Amino acid sequence: MSSLDPTWVERQADISHHPQSIRIGPVDYQIVVVENLISDDQKLNGQIMYNPSVIKLDEDMGPQMTRKVLWHETLHAILTHAGIDNEPENIVDALAYGIIAILRDNPWMRELVNNQDIP
């Protein structure tokens, strides 16, 4: 076992500890990690399937990319539930990176969501 790449072990540990589902609006999406995620002969990092309410994540990503891709697919769902379809991928990526950075760099923003005392 000493021949294992430590980066690979970290990736696997991070992916194995993510939640198994996420509620987006009125829908609970199952989060599934898959090997070699491909659609239409294209390698994907993530994919959202509205029926049957599944978010697929490719297993071959590091922790930071896994978080970004989960946010990316979550944002697709939010936009689709709001009736906004066919949004450009670069816009969804920009939002995902931006939200992660804001929440990481400003912990008080996370607390605002859960603080019942703030109007």
TAKAHU-V845267 format. One record per pair of residues at least 12 apart in sequence whose C-alpha atoms are under 10 Angstrom apart, sorted by sequence separation. I is the first residue (numbers start at 1). J is the second residue. D is the distance in whole Angstrom. If there is no record, write none. Layout:
BEGIN
I/J/D + I/J/D
END
This chain:
BEGIN
19/31/7 + 20/32/7 + 34/46/9 + 44/56/9 + 45/57/6 + 46/58/6 + 57/69/7 + 18/31/8 + 19/32/10 + 20/33/9 + 33/46/9 + 44/57/8 + 45/58/5 + 46/59/10 + 56/69/10 + 57/70/7 + 76/89/9 + 79/92/9 + 18/32/10 + 32/46/10 + 44/58/7 + 45/59/8 + 55/69/10 + 56/70/9 + 18/33/10 + 32/47/10 + 43/58/9 + 45/60/8 + 55/70/8 + 45/61/8 + 57/73/9 + 76/92/7 + 15/32/10 + 16/33/8 + 31/48/9 + 56/73/9 + 72/89/9 + 75/92/7 + 76/93/10 + 15/33/8 + 30/48/10 + 55/73/7 + 74/92/10 + 75/93/9 + 29/48/9 + 30/49/10 + 37/56/8 + 55/74/8 + 72/91/10 + 73/92/8 + 29/49/9 + 37/57/7 + 38/58/9 + 45/65/9 + 46/66/9 + 72/92/6 + 73/93/9 + 75/95/8 + 76/96/10 + 29/50/8 + 35/56/10 + 36/57/9 + 37/58/5 + 45/66/8 + 71/92/9 + 72/93/6 + 75/96/7 + 29/51/10 + 30/52/9 + 31/53/9 + 32/54/7 + 33/55/9 + 34/56/7 + 35/57/9 + 36/58/6 + 37/59/8 + 46/68/10 + 47/69/9 + 48/70/10 + 55/77/10 + 71/93/9 + 72/94/9 + 74/96/9 + 27/50/9 + 29/52/8 + 30/53/6 + 31/54/6 + 32/55/6 + 33/56/6 + 34/57/6 + 35/58/6 + 36/59/7 + 37/60/9 + 45/68/10 + 46/69/6 + 47/70/9 + 72/95/8 + 73/96/9 + 29/53/5 + 30/54/5 + 31/55/5 + 32/56/5 + 33/57/5 + 34/58/5 + 35/59/6 + 36/60/8 + 45/69/7 + 46/70/7 + 48/72/10 + 49/73/10 + 53/77/10 + 69/93/8 + 71/95/9 + 72/96/5 + 28/53/7 + 29/54/5 + 30/55/6 + 31/56/6 + 32/57/6 + 33/58/6 + 34/59/6 + 35/60/7 + 44/69/10 + 45/70/9 + 47/72/9 + 48/73/6 + 68/93/8 + 71/96/5 + 72/97/8 + 27/53/7 + 28/54/8 + 29/55/6 + 30/56/8 + 31/57/7 + 32/58/9 + 33/59/6 + 34/60/9 + 46/72/8 + 47/73/7 + 48/74/8 + 70/96/9 + 71/97/8 + 29/56/10 + 32/59/9 + 33/60/9 + 46/73/7 + 47/74/10 + 50/77/8 + 68/95/10 + 69/96/8 + 72/99/10 + 45/73/10 + 48/76/8 + 49/77/9 + 68/96/6 + 69/97/9 + 71/99/8 + 47/76/10 + 48/77/8 + 67/96/9 + 68/97/6 + 71/100/8 + 50/80/9 + 67/97/9 + 68/98/10 + 22/53/10 + 50/81/10 + 68/99/9 + 21/53/10 + 22/54/9 + 65/97/10 + 68/100/7 + 21/54/9 + 22/55/9 + 67/100/8 + 21/55/9 + 20/55/10 + 64/100/10 + 31/70/9 + 15/57/9 + 15/58/9 + 16/59/9 + 15/59/7 + 15/60/9 + 18/63/10 + 29/74/9 + 15/61/8 + 12/59/8 + 14/61/9 + 15/62/8 + 11/59/8 + 12/60/8 + 14/62/8 + 15/63/7 + 18/66/9 + 22/70/10 + 29/77/10 + 11/60/7 + 12/61/9 + 13/62/10 + 14/63/6 + 18/67/9 + 11/61/6 + 12/62/8 + 13/63/9 + 14/64/9 + 24/74/7 + 27/77/9 + 10/61/10 + 11/62/5 + 12/63/9 + 15/66/7 + 23/74/9 + 24/75/9 + 8/60/8 + 10/62/7 + 11/63/6 + 14/66/8 + 15/67/9 + 18/70/10 + 22/74/9 + 25/77/9 + 8/61/9 + 9/62/10 + 10/63/8 + 11/64/9 + 14/67/10 + 24/77/7 + 25/78/7 + 7/61/10 + 8/62/8 + 11/65/10 + 24/78/7 + 27/81/9 + 7/62/8 + 11/66/9 + 26/81/9 + 7/63/10 + 25/81/7 + 24/81/9 + 25/82/9
END
